[in-house]
Each structure stands twice: as C-alpha cells, then as structure tokens.
C-alpha cells in the first residue's frame, strides 16, 4: 500500500486498513510503496513542522535487507558518509548515526520471511537523522548493494515493536510528543 488516503492509481491505501481514521488524518514521514514499517498518521498539522522542519534532528532506524554479503569495509564506507543524488541532480552527503550487520533480524521485529532470503544477502540496522530522498536505498546502492527490503523500526522513541502490518496503535498526543522529544506547544 502507499502511505496516503487517495490516489489516482489502483493501489492499496491507508483507508483500506480496517480502522476509523478521523477526518483530516494524514501520513507523516511517508514510506514508499516498496517499504514497510512504522508510519505516523495524525490530524495535527503541527507534527510535520515539529518533526521534520526544525533544526533538531530526529533518529530513524531501519532494518534493511540488501543483496549479497556486506563486508566490514562496506560498513566503514557507509559510516564515513555516502554521497547520493537528490532531486534536481544535486549531491547530498548522508552521515548515518549507526550502521551494523544484524544476524538475527527477527529479534528486532517479527516479520514474514522473504523468499529472497535463500540467496546471498545481509540484514543491516541503519539509523539516520533525515529520511529524505529515499536515502537508505540510495546509500546501500552507492556501495553496490541493492536494497531488497526496508522496514522502518523507529522514529525517535516511537518503536514499531511487534505491531503487525496493517494494524493501528492510537496514542495520546502528549505521550506522542514526549516520545519524540519535542514540545507540543511550539
């Protein structure tokens, strides 16, 4: 599904989830249609500004399955910063907060197995502070590993934990803002 409520294309939408979203609900920090995981849906228009348009950076963690075996040298390359192309052909340097190889990804999040796991692959845990321009996919591609699966596990202290795909967890606004480490009064 795509992380929106309406689309001119015949795709799965947030409105297809069996949940009564309030009027004015919208997704924050969208996931592309090939990604999965934590998605924030809110009616509060301030959330985008508070979370994504201020100087304070917010961690986002992703469980990433990449094609082939990743070496420690590749991990060092990723940690040193990767230059990717963004809209308009500009270069943008991405400095991850953390990159490490994960040998047991199911311990971080319980998910359905992937048939591609029978081929050489590596699971990575990548934490970044921006989350723009499909940067995780572009980062791993820049070091010659195609992203096969991307699962967003967390944004700040909001964690996916074991919330099943397509399920919704409602949270009080004051708890939500506390977990993001931001003031709701800005």
N, C-alpha and C positions, 0 to 999 in steps of 0.2 A: 504494500500500500504506500501511497505517498502521504506526507505529513501535512495535509490540508483537507478542507471540508468540501471544496468544489473544484472541479477540473473539467475542461472541455474534452479530455481524453477518457477512454473507458479503462479506468484504473481503480483499485481499491482505495477508499478514502477513510479519513478518521470517522466520518459519520456512519460508516458501516460497522463500527465497533458497537456492541450492544451496551451502550451507556448513554444516558440522557444528558448530553453536554448542554450547559446553559447558553442562552442567546449571547452572541458576541464572543464565543470561545475561539481562540486562535492558537496555533503552534508557535513555540519559541525555540530557536536553535534547531531548525528543521534537519531532518535526515533525508538523504537522497533515497530514491526508490530501491536501491540495492543495499542499503544499510538497515540496521535494526538496533533496538535498544531504547534507552531512556529518552523520552520526549516530554517536554513540558508543554502543557496545554492550559491556558489561563484566559480569564476575561479582563485581567488587569493590564491596561495598556502601558503602565509604567514599567512592567517587567523587562521588556526589551531594552529600554533605556538603562535601567538599573543593572542589568546583567551583561549587556553587550556593548553599550555605548558610553562607558565611562572609563577613566584611566586605570582603574584597578582591574587586574587580570584575574580570570577565574579558571581553575583547573577543570579539564575534561579528560576522562580516561576512557580508552577504547581497547577492547580485545580484538586483535587483528590477526586473521589467518592469511598468510602470504604463501605464494608458490615457492617451492624449493626450500633448501636448508639455509638459514641465515647464520653467518659466521660472526664471531666476536668483532672482527674488523668492520663488518657492516654495521653492527650496533654502535661502534665508535664513530663511524661516519654519520649516522643518524644523530647521535648525541652532540656532534660538533656543529650541527646546523646544516640544513638542506635548503638549497635554492630551488624554488618552484616558480613556474609561470602562472600569473593570475590574469584576470580579465584585463583586456587592453594590452596584453603582451608584456606587462611589467614583470620584473623579477621580485620575489618576496622571499626573504630568508626565514625559515622556520627553525626555532630552537625548542626542541621538546623538553619538557620538565623531567620526563623519565622515559626510558625505553629499556625493556628487558624481555628476554625469552621466557615463555611460560610453557612448562612441560605438562601441566595438568589444568587446562583452561576450564574444565567443568567444575573445578573447585572455586573459581571466581564467579561463575554464573552457569546455571544449569540450562543447557540449550539442546536442541535436536542435533543429532550427528549430521555431518555433511558428507555426501558421497565422495567429495574431492579429497577427503582425509586419507583415502587409500593411496594417494600419490604423494611424492615428497612435498612437505610443507613445514611451516614453522608458525607457531602461535606467538604473538608479541603482545605485551601490555605497553601501550603508548599513552603518555599523558602530555597534553598540550594546553596552552592557555588561550588560544584564539578560536579555532574551529571554523575557519573560513576557507573558501576556495577549494573544497574537497581535499584539504591539505594532507590528511593522513594517507589517502590513496596516492596522492602525488609524491609524498615523501618516500614511501616504500618503492614506488615505481622508479624514482630517481636513483635508487640503489639496486635497481634491476630485480625487483621482486614485485610481482603483480598481486594486488590485494584481492583475495578470494572471498573474504567475509569480514565484515566490520560491525562490531557490536559496541554501542556507546554504553558504558557501565555506570558512569557518574558525571555529574556536574557539581563541582564543589563538594559539599557533604550530602547531596542528594544522590542516593545509590539505587541502582536497579534491583540489587539483591536478587531475589528469586521470583520477582513479579513475572508471571507468564506472559508471553507475547499476546498483544491484543487486549490486555487487562488494564484497568484504570485504578489508580490509588488516589483518593482525594485527600488533600492536606489543608489544614487551616493556614491562612495567609501569613500569620505571624510566625508560625513554625517554619513555613517555606522560606521566608526572608531570613530567619535566623540560620537555617541550614546553608543558605547561600552566602552568609556573612555580610549581608547588606541591610541597610536601614530602609524600612518601607515608607519612611516619611520624607524621602528626598524628592 
